[in-house]
Each structure stands twice: as C-alpha cells, then as structure tokens.
Amino acid sequence: MARRTFVKALGGLALFTGTTRRACAQPAAGGGARLVAAPATVPLNPSAAGPADLWSFTGDAAGARLRAPLGEALALHLTNELPQPVSMHVLGLRTENALDGAAPLAGDAVPPGGERSLTLTPVRPGTFLLRPAVLAHAAEQSARGLYGTLIVPEPESIAVDEDVIVVLSDWALEKSGALRASFGTAQDAGLAGRLGNWLTVNGVTPPQAVRLPQRGRARLRLVNAANARIFTLRFDAMEAEVIAVDSIAVEPFAPARAMLTLLPGGRLDVVVTPGEGATVSGLFGTSTVPLVTFAATGAPSPHADEPRPALAAPDLPAAIDLAAALRAEAVIGGGLDPNRPATDADVTRLWQVNGAAFTDQREPLLRVPRGKPAVLAFTNQTAFVQALHIHGHHVRLLHPLDDGWEPYWLDTFAVPPGRTVRIAFVADNPGRWLIGSAILDRLPAGLATWYEVT
C-alpha cells in the first residue's frame, strides 16, 4: 500500500475494530491482570482483500491497556502462546533489575507455552509503554503488534475534560493486507529500520476523534509504539503544553513552533485546548496525516477559567555533581551503506558499540557504585540517526559544554549522525542495565551495550 493511497483512503473510512479475541487484559485469579501473548487476525487495512496475522495481548492492534494506582502492587500473569520467547519491558517504570525484562541480560524470558507471574509497584505516576525486550526477537514481536500501555494516575486528577491515550504505530503491509513476511532482514536491521506503509492510532485508521465541551481541555498521552518511525507531530489551531516527557513530569512548556518529535518508544503528555479546526497531525513519508481531531459541543467546560494544569515535580535529584561523575564513552559504528546495502552480512553484527556488537561484549560500558553520578557520552559515527533507550534510570541531556542540562528527564534520546550526545544521572538503582537501540530492528543486530550499578 503506497503512502499516497493510505492518505487518500483516510477521508472515506470510518473507524473499525479488528476481530477481537480478547478485548482487554483479562483479570487474573486473585486480582491483577492476565496478559496472553497470542496470534490474532486483524484487518488493518479495511480496503485490502485480507487481514494481517498479528501477535497481540488483546486480539486487536490497539495493544494492552493497563491501569494501576500509584504505590499499589500490580500483579501480572503472562502466558505465552507464541512460537518465540517473550519478555516485556515497561518503558519509564522504575523497577528492580530482575523485573526489567531485558532478556537475557536482566532475567529470563517466558518460553513458548510457558507462563509467569510478576508484581510491579509503580512509584511514580505517568504514561508507560510495554514493549518486547527479548533482544533477539523484540523487533518482530513489536512489528506484529505485541505492545501495550500502563497508566498510573496522579493522586489528584488534573483539570482536564478528557484523558486520551494516543498510541501511534505503523505497519509494513502487502497489497493483500497481510504483513510483509520478511522479518529481521539485513536491510531492515542495517538501514532505517522496518518502516511501515500503513498507519494506525490506537490500532485503527486515524484520525482519533475527541469530543470536548466548549473551551474544553484534553490530556493527550502520546505513545510511539512503532519499531523505527520517528514521528514529527504538529499541533494546529490549539493551545498546547507539554506536562510530562518519557513518563516524568516537567514544568509545562509550549512546543517550539507548535511541533514535537516522538522517538520510537517515546512518550509525551500534552494538555491541549483546541480551537476551531484543531488537529494533531504527523508527517508520514511525504504526507501530513491527521492523527487526532477535536469537536466542541454543549456547555462550556467547568475547567475553562481554571489555571492551566501542571503536575507535581518528580522525586529525582535537583542537581548532579558533574565534576565528581564517573565517565564512559560509547562510539556507535556500523550499519549498511544506503547506496550499496549488502545482503550476505552477519545480521547479528551489523552495528557495533566501541567496536563490538552486543553479543561480543564481555564487560559493561561503565561500572559505577550505587549513589555515584555518571556521565555517558555517545558518539554516532554512522549515517543514520540513532535513537537509544536507557534502562534502569532517567537521565539529563547535557548541554554541549557540560555547563548544564535540558529541563526534563529522559529515558529515550536521539544522537544525530556525526554528533556526540552526553547524558548524566545518579546511579541509584543497582543491577545490570541495558542501553539499546530504540529502533528495535537494530537491537538484535548488535546495537546495544550495558552498564552496571554495584
């Protein structure tokens, strides 16, 4: 399906629901939620002749939807009905190392036909993404739809009329409507990643329609569940303020030029007050696609004259002693030549960090005692933007001269070609933690490293 065909189809399509095997995460015996990773048949493109064979927790393409109160234990029971081992990482959620999900570095995966129970206790509110984390299989599982969201509400609700989850994903479809069958190719792993030609918002054809009272406000929980696509989002005809980045509250700020970038695996919470004709749109190929639209009806919002919402500051260090920090450098190399992509390359070693693919690394990038500050420098010597996700900690993005940092915390960040990016954090969470490509197709191809907090 060509992108222009997709865009043309948007005008005449109603929202639809795929064949539903499980409408949501099922309650587990004794409380909590039961997640069953299983095959699902879903008509992603309703104009195509046939459906797509997905892997899903819900029987559709929307992904699992979990909610948990702040500070209370969430019991999960995971059953694996897929032909590959499964382990899930919850991006943004602080956990102990054994619950991180990055298999085999931090624990074991659930084998085909197996099951496992675990308990997560959220220590911060926020918008979180469940993403596959078995390094060898994460890319295919994500491309087939195995993901979900976890929402942990604030103790006191903020002044908005609607709280809307917006999960963005793209799909590589054949004209028949089936998923492109080739997974893990050298081209996907060594170039830009598995970029889809069909776009969904919450598992269906966009746009997502949001109804509000007059002068109403909505909180948009924007989540990028795509394997490789970096979304450029535009907020037209509305007031918009970012209130959280990568699951961590920030001092509210307006997007520069009404635009935001959402990396694969990234999360942004944005409060919007739409005007006439307001739309959140995204660049998809060379076309701009409406993702979220708004309609105002009825009486004015009870929040219309209230102060703009803001979240409580996170329990993260107010300062990081950069002078006392332990430091390490990571040089990213490899990938394929876009003009002459090889077809016989060793797919597990297409990318390297400090000259070694992940499978060949024997020592951590950095070993740091608990409580010490750390600074990691990432230099991108490749022709591609590198999006990286750090497990175990949120980090500050340092200014080029180490004379300060951006006013938000991240766990997913970009390193442009030919550039060096430095991050800083206080190493307060013991264990062995992955730093891997957020473009999941590069993860099994060697683009990862790890650090240890002792």
C-alpha positions, 0 to 999 in steps of 0.5 A: 500500500503506497503512502499516497493511497493510505492518505487518500483512503483516510477521508472515506473510512470510518473507524473499525475494530479488528476481530477481537479475541480478547478485548482487554487484559483479562483479570487474573485469579486473585486480582491483577491482570492476565496478559496472553501473548497470542496470534490474532487476525486483524484487518488493518487495512479495511480496503485490502482483500485480507487481514494481517496475522498479528501477535497481540495481548488483546486480539486487536492492534490497539495493544494492552491497556493497563491501569494501576494506582500509584504505590499499589502492587500490580500483579501480572500473569503472562502466558505465552502462546507464541512460537518465540520467547517473550519478555516485556519491558515497561518503558519509564517504570522504575523497577528492580533489575530482575523485573526489567525484562531485558532478556537475557541480560536482566532475567529470563524470558517466558518460553513458548507455552510457558507462563509467569507471574510478576508484581510491579509497584509503580512509584511514580505516576505517568504514561508507560509503554510495554514493549518486547525486550527479548533482544533477539526477537523484540523487533518482530514481536513489536512489528506484529503488534505485541505492545501495550500501555500502563497508566498510573494516575496522579493522586489528584486528577488534573483539570482536564475534560478528557484523558486520551491515550494516543498510541501511534504505530505503523505497519509494513503491509502487502497489497493483500493486507497481510504483513510483509513476511520478511522479518529481521532482514539485513536491510531492515536491521542495517538501514532505517529500520522496518518502516511501515506503509500503513498507519494506525492510532490506537490500532485503527485508521486515524484520525482519533476523534475527541469530543470536548465541551466548549473551551474544553481541555484534553490530556493527550498521552502520546505513545510511539509504539512503532519499531523505527518511525520517528514521528514529527507531530504538529499541533494546529489551531490549539493551545498546547503544553507539554506536562510530562516527557518519557513518563516524568513530569516537567514544568509545562512548556509550549512546543517550539513552533507548535511541533514535537518529535516522538522517538520510537518508544517515546512518550509525551503528555500534552494538555491541549485546548483546541480551537476551531479546526484543531488537529494533531497531525504527523508527517508520514513519508511525504504526507501530513496525516491527521492523527487526532481531531477535536469537536466542541459541543454543549456547555462550556467546560467547568475547567475553562477559567481554571489555571492551566494544569501542571503536575507535581515535580518528580522525586529525582535529584535537583542537581548532579555533581558533574565534576565528581561523575564517573565517565564512559564513552560509547562510539556507535559504528556500523550499519549498511551503506544506503547506496550499496546495502549488502545482503550476505552480512552477519545480521547479528553484527551489523552495528557495533558499540566501541567496536563490538556488537552486543553479543561480543561484549564481555564487560559493561560500558561503565561500572559505577557504585550505587549513589555515584553520578555518571556521565555517558557520552555517545558518539554516532559515527554512522549515517543514520540517526540513532535513537537509544533507550536507557534502562534502569534510570532517567537521565539529563541531556547535557548541554554541549559544554557540560555547563548544564542540562535540558529541563526534563528527564529522559529515558529515550534520546536521539544522537544525530549522525556525526554528533556526540550526545552526553547524558548524566544521572545518579546511579541509584538503582543497582543491577545490570542495565541495558542501553539499546537501540530504540529502533528495535530492528537494530537491537538484535543486530548488535546495537546495544551495550550495558552498564552496571550499578554495584 
